[in-house]
Amino acid sequence: MLSYQHAYHAGNLADLHKHALLASMLAYMVQKPKPLSYMETHAGRALYDLSDPAAIRTGEAEAGINRALREGWLPPDHPLAAALAATRAQHGDAAYPGSPLIARHFLRPDDRMDLAELHPAEAEALAAVMVGAQVHRQDGLVMANALCPPVPRRGLLLVDPSYEVKSDYRAIPAFIRKIARKWNVGTIALWYPLLSDARHMAMADEVAGMGALRHEVRFPALRPGHNMVGSGMIVVNPPFGLEDEAARLTAILAAI
């Protein structure tokens, strides 16, 4: 299935949670002079326009990044604030960076970036924005399995499916266990939605049981009957300081 398009959801509360953690990890990792590898299994189009009718119609960006900026959830020196400012300086005040563009803000010329995207239109848009990155039009789990362990060996893999294919919940724990075994120095970050029917729980419990950092935030459903009631991130080999950022996000999002 290739029906999911993130333009309807860009900048929502789940993006805010995921991207704040991702930017914090990368900002720390690039402090060391050694090169690193960055990979994504489900990259999307990398650049979103929050003035687009698709984004306005759902109201998710208004409840997410727009509210965060109005209310000062991101300090001016926060890594995500820096990536967002750089994106808007280049693409306009309504632009929002997806995770590939956030990563590009931090990566250096000798770092490597591999991005997978199966959706034809999304992959085309991704390649246009992420010039210089390796864009793979293939299943992201297949790509990551083929590339791991990458060169350079230091690095981060973001696993961020849409979960429109329900078998993802069953397949991902075995996939992450295999990658962690092949690439024992890699940071592996899994994002997942918190769902009112608890469909995510078995997967999250199994991955977190691998000795990883697990962070979940809950927020009100945006619409009556909306199944997503929060956002989760599990990180194998988390960089130093990530627990502090997780605690900060918990305090902010618990108050909304």
C-alpha positions as CSV (number, residue, x, y, z in Angstrom):
1,M,0.0,0.0,0.0
2,L,1.3,3.5,-0.9
3,S,-1.6,5.7,0.0
4,Y,0.0,7.4,3.0
5,Q,1.2,11.0,2.4
6,H,2.7,12.9,5.3
7,A,1.8,16.4,3.9
8,Y,-1.5,16.1,5.8
9,H,0.3,15.5,9.1
10,A,3.5,17.5,8.8
11,G,4.4,19.5,11.9
12,N,1.9,17.8,14.1
13,L,2.6,16.9,17.8
14,A,4.1,13.5,16.8
15,D,6.5,15.2,14.4
16,L,7.4,17.7,17.1
17,H,8.2,14.8,19.5
18,K,10.1,12.8,16.9
19,H,12.0,15.7,15.4
20,A,13.0,17.2,18.7
21,L,14.6,13.9,19.7
22,L,16.2,13.4,16.3
23,A,17.7,16.9,16.2
24,S,19.0,16.5,19.7
25,M,20.7,13.2,18.9
26,L,22.3,14.5,15.7
27,A,23.5,17.7,17.3
28,Y,25.3,15.7,19.9
29,M,26.7,13.1,17.5
30,V,28.3,15.6,15.1
31,Q,30.3,17.1,18.0
32,K,32.9,14.4,17.4
33,P,35.1,15.0,14.4
34,K,34.7,11.5,13.1
35,P,32.3,11.0,10.1
36,L,29.0,9.2,10.5
37,S,26.3,7.5,8.4
38,Y,22.7,8.6,8.5
39,M,19.9,6.3,7.1
40,E,16.1,6.5,6.9
41,T,13.8,3.7,6.0
42,H,10.7,5.8,5.2
43,A,12.0,9.3,4.3
44,G,8.9,11.0,2.7
45,R,9.4,14.2,0.7
46,A,11.7,16.0,3.2
47,L,10.1,19.4,2.7
48,Y,6.5,20.4,3.6
49,D,4.5,23.5,3.0
50,L,2.3,24.2,6.1
51,S,0.2,26.7,4.1
52,D,-0.9,23.9,1.7
53,P,-4.6,23.1,1.9
54,A,-3.7,19.5,2.9
55,A,-1.9,20.7,6.0
56,I,-4.5,23.4,6.9
57,R,-7.4,21.0,6.5
58,T,-6.3,18.7,9.2
59,G,-5.2,21.4,11.7
60,E,-2.4,19.2,12.9
61,A,0.4,21.7,12.3
62,E,-1.6,24.3,14.0
63,A,-1.8,22.1,17.1
64,G,1.8,21.1,16.8
65,I,4.7,23.2,15.5
66,N,2.7,26.4,15.2
67,R,1.6,26.2,18.8
68,A,5.1,25.2,19.9
69,L,6.5,28.3,18.3
70,R,3.8,30.6,19.7
71,E,4.2,29.3,23.3
72,G,8.0,28.9,23.3
73,W,8.2,25.1,23.6
74,L,11.5,25.2,21.7
75,P,14.2,27.4,23.2
76,P,16.1,29.5,20.6
77,D,19.2,27.3,20.9
78,H,17.3,24.1,20.6
79,P,18.6,21.9,17.7
80,L,15.2,21.6,16.1
81,A,14.6,25.4,16.3
82,A,17.9,25.8,14.5
83,A,17.0,23.3,11.7
84,L,13.6,24.9,11.3
85,A,15.0,28.4,11.1
86,A,17.5,27.3,8.4
87,T,14.8,25.7,6.4
88,R,12.6,28.8,6.6
89,A,15.4,31.1,5.7
90,Q,15.8,29.1,2.4
91,H,12.2,28.0,1.6
92,G,9.9,30.6,3.3
93,D,8.0,31.0,6.5
94,A,5.5,28.2,5.9
95,A,8.2,25.6,5.3
96,Y,8.6,22.6,7.6
97,P,11.5,20.2,7.4
98,G,11.0,16.5,7.4
99,S,13.6,14.3,9.1
100,P,15.9,14.1,6.0
101,L,16.2,17.9,5.9
102,I,16.6,18.1,9.7
103,A,19.5,15.6,9.4
104,R,21.0,17.6,6.5
105,H,21.2,20.7,8.7
106,F,23.6,18.8,11.0
107,L,25.5,16.5,8.7
108,R,28.9,17.5,7.4
109,P,30.4,17.1,3.9
110,D,32.2,13.8,4.9
111,D,29.1,12.2,6.4
112,R,26.9,9.8,4.4
113,M,23.1,9.9,3.9
114,D,21.0,7.1,2.6
115,L,17.2,7.6,2.3
116,A,14.6,5.1,1.2
117,E,11.1,6.0,-0.1
118,L,8.8,3.8,-2.1
119,H,5.9,6.2,-3.0
120,P,6.7,7.5,-6.6
121,A,5.7,11.1,-6.0
122,E,7.3,11.3,-2.6
123,A,10.5,9.8,-3.9
124,E,10.7,12.3,-6.8
125,A,10.1,15.2,-4.4
126,L,12.7,13.8,-2.0
127,A,15.4,13.5,-4.7
128,A,14.7,17.1,-5.8
129,V,15.2,18.4,-2.3
130,M,18.0,16.1,-1.1
131,V,20.5,16.6,-3.9
132,G,23.7,14.8,-2.9
133,A,22.1,12.2,-0.7
134,Q,21.6,8.6,-1.8
135,V,17.9,8.2,-2.5
136,H,16.8,4.6,-2.8
137,R,13.4,3.8,-4.4
138,Q,13.0,0.6,-2.5
139,D,11.6,-0.9,0.7
140,G,13.5,0.9,3.5
141,L,14.0,-2.2,5.7
142,V,15.6,-4.0,2.7
143,M,17.9,-1.0,2.2
144,A,19.0,-0.8,5.8
145,N,19.6,-4.5,6.0
146,A,21.8,-4.3,2.8
147,L,23.8,-1.3,4.0
148,C,24.4,-2.3,7.6
149,P,27.0,-2.1,9.0
150,P,27.5,1.1,7.0
151,V,30.7,2.9,6.3
152,P,31.4,5.0,8.3
153,R,30.4,2.8,11.1
154,R,29.3,5.6,13.5
155,G,25.8,6.7,12.7
156,L,22.0,6.7,13.1
157,L,19.2,4.8,11.5
158,L,15.7,6.2,11.7
159,V,12.9,3.7,11.3
160,D,9.7,5.6,10.7
161,P,7.0,3.7,8.9
162,S,3.5,5.0,8.3
163,Y,2.2,1.6,9.7
164,E,-0.5,1.6,7.0
165,V,0.7,-2.0,6.4
166,K,-0.4,-3.6,9.7
167,S,2.3,-6.4,9.4
168,D,4.9,-3.7,10.2
169,Y,4.0,-4.2,13.9
170,R,5.0,-7.8,13.7
171,A,8.0,-7.4,11.4
172,I,9.9,-4.5,13.0
173,P,11.1,-6.1,16.2
174,A,12.9,-8.9,14.3
175,F,14.3,-6.3,11.9
176,I,15.7,-4.1,14.6
177,R,17.2,-7.1,16.5
178,K,18.9,-8.2,13.3
179,I,20.3,-4.7,12.5
180,A,21.5,-4.2,16.1
181,R,23.3,-7.5,15.9
182,K,25.0,-6.6,12.6
183,W,25.7,-3.0,13.7
184,N,26.3,-3.0,17.4
185,V,27.7,0.5,17.5
186,G,24.8,2.1,15.6
187,T,22.1,4.3,17.1
188,I,18.7,2.9,15.9
189,A,15.7,5.0,16.5
190,L,12.2,3.6,16.0
191,W,9.2,6.0,15.9
192,Y,5.6,4.6,16.4
193,P,2.2,6.0,17.1
194,L,0.4,5.5,20.4
195,L,-3.0,4.1,19.4
196,S,-6.2,4.0,21.5
197,D,-6.6,0.3,20.6
198,A,-3.0,-0.5,21.9
199,R,-2.1,-2.1,18.7
200,H,1.5,-0.8,19.1
201,M,2.1,-2.2,22.5
202,A,3.5,-5.7,21.7
203,M,5.9,-4.2,19.2
204,A,7.1,-1.4,21.5
205,D,7.5,-3.8,24.5
206,E,9.6,-6.2,22.4
207,V,11.9,-3.5,21.0
208,A,12.3,-1.7,24.3
209,G,13.2,-5.1,25.9
210,M,16.5,-4.9,23.9
211,G,17.9,-2.5,26.4
212,A,16.8,0.7,24.6
213,L,15.6,4.1,25.8
214,R,11.8,4.3,25.4
215,H,10.0,7.6,25.5
216,E,6.3,8.1,25.0
217,V,4.1,11.2,25.2
218,R,0.4,11.3,25.1
219,F,-1.8,14.1,23.8
220,P,-5.6,14.5,23.1
221,A,-6.9,13.0,19.9
222,L,-7.2,15.8,17.3
223,R,-10.6,14.7,16.0
224,P,-13.5,12.5,17.4
225,G,-12.7,8.9,16.6
226,H,-9.0,9.7,15.8
227,N,-7.0,6.6,16.9
228,M,-3.6,8.3,17.5
229,V,-3.3,9.5,21.1
230,G,0.4,9.9,21.4
231,S,3.9,9.4,20.0
232,G,6.6,7.0,20.9
233,M,10.3,6.7,20.2
234,I,12.6,3.8,21.2
235,V,16.4,4.3,20.7
236,V,19.0,1.6,20.8
237,N,22.4,3.0,21.8
238,P,21.0,6.5,22.6
239,P,23.5,9.3,22.5
240,F,24.4,11.1,25.8
241,G,21.9,13.6,27.0
242,L,18.9,12.2,25.2
243,E,17.1,11.4,28.5
244,D,17.2,15.1,29.4
245,E,15.5,16.1,26.2
246,A,13.0,13.3,26.6
247,A,12.2,14.6,30.2
248,R,11.8,18.2,28.9
249,L,9.3,17.0,26.2
250,T,7.4,15.0,28.8
251,A,6.9,18.1,30.9
252,I,5.8,20.3,28.0
253,L,3.4,17.8,26.4
254,A,1.9,16.7,29.7
255,A,0.6,20.2,30.2
256,I,-1.4,20.6,26.9
